[in-house]
Structure formats: structure tokens, C-alpha cells
Amino acid sequence: MIVHLSIHTPKPGKDTDLIASMHRLREPSRCCGGAGSFSLTHQELSLAIGARKAADIVATGAEVVATSCPGCRMQLADVLAQAGDSRPVVHTVELLAAAGARPG
């Protein structure tokens, strides 16, 4: 799995390092192209940026993509689907719940 950190996500800490320990992106800090309304006002550029992120994700071999940003989740799911890739893109809370993580 990989974890995509949106531009407004705090720097990786012990929790995200633990989750992301299986696969690393070549360009982890590169935007996915969603960027809020940017994807609506600059659709072609947004998709080009997203395609580069999708290629980076595919190259990892990760089975699941996780992000805490709903906008990034939609963008990543879209650009991966456009690339013919069907791996799931989930919220990090879904990933933790599936792993049996408990608050506290």
C-alpha cells in the first residue's frame, strides 16, 4: 500500500511512516492534481498532473492507495481508472479500521 499525503496534511510522523512502510513513491510530495477547485478550473492540467501521480503509484506495485483528503481520493481514483488501473483508493481511516486499529 502507499499513502498519498495531500498538501494540507501534516508532515509524515510515526503513524504515517508505519502505514506507508510497504511501498514508497518516487515523488511522494508531488501533488495529485486535484487541489480543490483547480481540477474544475484547469481540468486538462489537473489530469496531466494526476496521470504523472498515477504512473508513480502503479510503479510501486502497491495494492491499495490511502489518503486523508477526500479531494485527493476522488482525483486519484479517477486518474487511476483512466489509466486502466482498478486498485482501491481509500481514506486512511478506512485502512486503519480494516487493520483493526482502535483509538486510544
C-alpha angles and dihedrals in degrees: 000000000000131000119220111208112207120222090259096049115106117252114283113279135177094295097051091041089056093049095044096045094106102060134014128204119230088229106025095166095051113115118246090225096249097103097161112277092359089090089057098045097038103029099159094048091044091054092047091052090045092050090057090051091047091053090051091051094047090050091059094062089223115160096210135031119208130190135164094218117088091204092052090047092056093044094047093047090050098047092044090051090049087053089054093252120137103187113134122257110206140174112260089242089059089052092050092046091051089051090053096248114169126203118250 
